[in-house]
Amino acid sequence: MRPKATFLTCLCAFALALVPLLPASAQEDASEKEIERYRAMINDPMANPGYLAVDRGEALWAEPRGSRNASLETCDLGQGPGRLEGAYAQLPRYFADADMVMDLEQRLLWCMEKIQGLDTKPFMAKPFSGPGRGSDMEDLVAFIANKSNGMKIAVPLAHPKEKEAYGLGEALFFRRSSINDFSCSTCHADVGKRIRLQGLPQLDKPGKDAQLTMASWPTYRVSQSALRTMQHRLWDCYRQMRMPAPDYGSQVVTALTVFLNAQAAGGELNVPSIKR
């Protein structure tokens, strides 16, 4: 898998190196065409290492662990104990047993503690994979999210705490702070913004940009050789804005995800996707 991805990356880089030879008016169009060509080449499940995470997550879901020697198969993700189809498409949501709005990763941590009797501190300390280190959380998210493929994002907003989470997420999206005086909206509230060759989706309004973006996470990042979840994406956004990183499984990330998924309502999930 990896050599193929590396070859495609080099091919794209070579093509893009030719762009400066074009007239200035044609450079942007040429860049977009080459990037789309690269994306089309890697957009193949047989060339997507993210599906290895799906397989690992399936094994973890059924593996008895913790002081209670129990699996996660009775964990209720919103569709009933153990029911996975469509669950990810309707998260985050309010859970009465926890009396809070949770995204998938928060809910998995809760089930690990309550059902399996697992100590979740190690998972929260290092939730993301790194060189020579895998991530149970990323694998579980890949497996569960994949069960909602082809379904439309439909985050519920009926419960007062769901509405409260949406309001908090909206406020956080537009709040400027830290040394750069940035907010999420600095990059994602205008049409046609870019960072170098990367187009930036407009996420402040409901529509196609939000749908395509949120429906493609979790994703396998070729540049990082790792599967990444929305928790990681938002954590990395805060890091790039030079803001204090949010705690893993925090209500800040959940609230932002509620807001973003509400903007993406109706988007059809196709995960894990693959990105540069």
C-alpha positions in Angstrom: 0.0 0.0 0.0 2.6 2.5 1.1 4.9 2.4 -1.9 1.9 3.0 -4.2 0.9 6.1 -2.2 4.5 7.4 -2.3 4.7 7.0 -6.1 1.5 8.9 -6.6 2.7 11.7 -4.3 5.9 12.0 -6.3 3.9 12.0 -9.6 1.7 14.8 -8.3 4.7 16.8 -7.1 6.3 16.4 -10.5 3.2 17.6 -12.3 2.8 20.6 -10.0 6.5 21.5 -10.5 5.5 22.3 -14.1 2.8 24.8 -13.1 5.1 27.9 -12.7 6.0 27.5 -16.4 2.4 28.3 -17.3 1.0 31.8 -17.7 -0.1 33.2 -14.3 -3.8 33.2 -15.4 -3.6 29.4 -16.0 -1.6 28.4 -13.0 -4.5 28.1 -10.5 -6.6 26.0 -12.9 -3.7 23.7 -13.7 -3.0 23.2 -10.0 -6.6 22.3 -9.3 -6.6 19.8 -12.2 -3.5 18.1 -11.0 -4.7 17.9 -7.4 -8.0 16.4 -8.6 -6.1 13.9 -10.7 -4.0 12.9 -7.7 -7.1 12.5 -5.6 -8.8 10.4 -8.2 -5.8 8.1 -8.4 -5.8 7.5 -4.6 -9.6 7.3 -4.2 -9.7 3.5 -4.4 -10.6 1.3 -1.4 -8.0 -1.2 -2.6 -5.3 1.4 -2.3 -6.6 2.9 1.0 -4.7 1.7 4.1 -7.5 3.1 6.2 -9.4 -0.1 5.7 -6.7 -1.9 7.7 -7.9 0.2 10.6 -11.4 -0.9 9.9 -10.4 -4.5 10.3 -8.5 -3.9 13.5 -11.4 -1.9 14.9 -13.8 -4.8 14.2 -11.5 -7.2 16.2 -11.3 -4.6 19.1 -15.1 -4.2 19.2 -15.6 -7.9 19.9 -12.5 -8.5 22.1 -13.2 -9.0 25.9 -11.1 -6.6 27.9 -10.9 -4.8 31.2 -11.7 -5.9 34.7 -15.1 -7.2 33.6 -13.6 -9.2 30.7 -16.4 -7.8 28.5 -16.5 -6.7 24.8 -18.0 -3.4 23.5 -20.7 -5.3 21.7 -23.4 -4.1 24.2 -22.3 -0.4 23.9 -25.2 1.8 22.9 -24.1 4.4 20.3 -27.6 5.8 19.9 -29.3 3.1 17.9 -29.6 0.5 20.7 -27.0 -1.8 22.4 -24.6 -3.2 19.8 -26.3 -1.6 16.8 -23.8 0.1 14.6 -25.5 0.7 11.3 -26.4 4.4 11.0 -25.0 5.3 14.5 -22.1 7.4 13.3 -24.3 9.4 10.9 -26.3 10.6 14.0 -23.4 11.6 16.2 -22.8 13.6 18.4 -26.1 13.2 20.3 -27.5 13.3 23.8 -27.2 10.2 25.9 -29.6 10.0 28.8 -27.5 7.5 30.8 -24.6 9.9 30.8 -26.7 13.0 30.8 -24.5 14.7 28.2 -24.0 15.2 24.5 -21.2 12.9 23.2 -19.3 12.3 20.0 -18.2 8.8 19.1 -14.9 8.9 20.8 -16.4 10.3 24.0 -19.0 7.6 24.0 -16.5 4.8 23.4 -14.5 6.0 26.4 -17.7 5.9 28.5 -18.5 2.4 27.3 -14.9 1.2 28.0 -15.2 2.4 31.6 -18.8 1.4 32.3 -19.0 -1.9 30.3 -15.5 -3.2 30.2 -14.1 -1.7 33.4 -11.1 -0.3 31.5 -8.9 2.4 32.8 -9.2 5.0 30.0 -6.4 7.3 31.2 -3.8 5.7 28.8 -6.2 6.1 25.9 -6.7 9.8 26.7 -3.0 10.4 27.3 -2.1 9.1 23.8 -5.2 8.9 21.7 -3.6 9.4 18.3 -1.3 7.0 16.5 2.3 7.9 15.9 5.6 6.4 14.7 5.6 2.8 15.9 2.4 3.3 17.9 -1.1 2.4 16.9 -4.4 3.8 18.3 -7.3 1.7 19.5 -9.5 4.7 19.3 -8.7 5.5 15.7 -9.3 1.8 14.7 -12.6 1.6 16.5 -13.8 4.9 15.0 -12.8 3.6 11.5 -14.8 0.4 12.0 -17.9 2.0 13.5 -18.0 5.0 11.0 -17.7 2.6 8.1 -20.9 1.0 9.2 -22.7 4.2 8.2 -21.3 4.4 4.7 -24.0 5.5 2.2 -26.1 7.1 4.9 -26.7 10.8 5.3 -25.5 12.9 8.2 -28.4 13.7 10.5 -27.2 15.0 13.8 -30.2 15.3 16.2 -30.9 18.8 17.6 -34.2 18.1 19.5 -32.9 17.8 23.1 -32.1 21.0 25.0 -28.5 19.9 25.6 -28.1 19.2 21.9 -29.3 22.7 21.1 -26.9 24.0 23.8 -24.0 22.1 22.2 -24.8 23.5 18.8 -24.9 27.1 20.2 -21.5 26.5 21.9 -20.0 25.1 18.8 -21.2 28.0 16.7 -19.7 30.5 19.2 -16.4 28.6 19.2 -16.3 28.5 15.4 -16.4 32.3 15.2 -14.4 33.1 18.4 -11.0 34.7 17.7 -8.2 34.3 20.3 -4.6 33.5 21.0 -1.5 35.1 19.5 -2.7 35.0 15.9 -6.2 36.2 16.7 -7.5 33.4 14.6 -10.8 31.5 14.7 -12.2 28.5 12.7 -14.0 31.1 10.6 -10.7 32.8 9.6 -10.0 30.0 7.2 -13.5 28.5 6.7 -16.0 31.3 6.3 -15.4 32.6 2.8 -15.7 31.3 -0.7 -12.5 30.3 -2.5 -9.9 30.6 0.2 -6.7 28.7 -0.1 -3.5 27.8 1.8 -0.9 27.3 -0.9 -2.4 24.6 -3.2 -5.0 23.5 -0.6 -8.6 24.8 -1.1 -10.4 25.6 2.1 -14.0 24.5 2.4 -16.6 27.1 3.6 -18.1 25.7 6.8 -19.9 28.6 8.3 -23.0 27.9 6.2 -24.9 24.7 5.4 -24.1 23.3 2.0 -22.0 21.2 -0.3 -18.6 22.2 1.2 -19.7 21.2 4.7 -21.3 18.0 3.4 -18.3 16.8 1.5 -15.9 17.7 4.3 -17.7 16.2 7.3 -18.8 13.1 5.3 -15.1 12.2 4.6 -13.9 11.8 8.2 -12.3 9.6 9.5 -9.7 9.6 6.7 -6.3 8.1 6.0 -3.7 10.9 5.7 -1.1 9.8 3.1 1.3 12.6 4.4 1.0 11.2 8.0 0.8 7.5 7.1 -2.1 7.3 9.6 -5.8 7.2 9.9 -7.2 10.4 11.5 -10.5 11.1 13.2 -12.4 14.4 13.6 -11.0 14.7 17.1 -7.5 14.8 15.6 -8.6 17.2 12.9 -9.9 19.7 15.3 -7.0 19.2 17.7 -4.6 19.9 14.8 -6.6 23.0 13.8 -6.2 24.4 17.3 -2.5 23.6 17.2 -2.1 25.4 13.8 -4.0 28.4 15.1 -1.5 28.5 18.0 -4.3 28.0 20.6 -4.0 25.7 23.6 -4.8 22.2 22.4 -8.2 20.9 23.6 -8.3 17.9 25.9 -9.1 14.6 24.1 -12.8 13.9 24.4 -13.6 17.4 25.6 -16.9 19.1 25.2 -15.3 21.8 23.1 -14.5 19.3 20.3 -17.9 17.7 20.7 -19.7 21.1 20.5 -17.7 22.1 17.4 -18.6 18.7 15.8 -22.3 19.2 16.5 -22.2 22.6 14.8 -20.2 21.3 11.8 -22.3 18.2 11.3 -25.4 20.3 11.5 -24.0 22.4 8.6 -23.3 19.1 6.8 -26.8 17.7 7.2 -27.7 15.5 4.3 -24.0 14.7 3.3 -23.5 11.1 2.4 -20.8 9.3 4.4 -18.0 7.5 2.5 -15.4 6.6 5.1 -12.6 6.0 5.7 -11.7 8.3 2.9 -8.1 9.0 1.8 -6.5 12.4 1.7 -3.0 13.8 0.9 
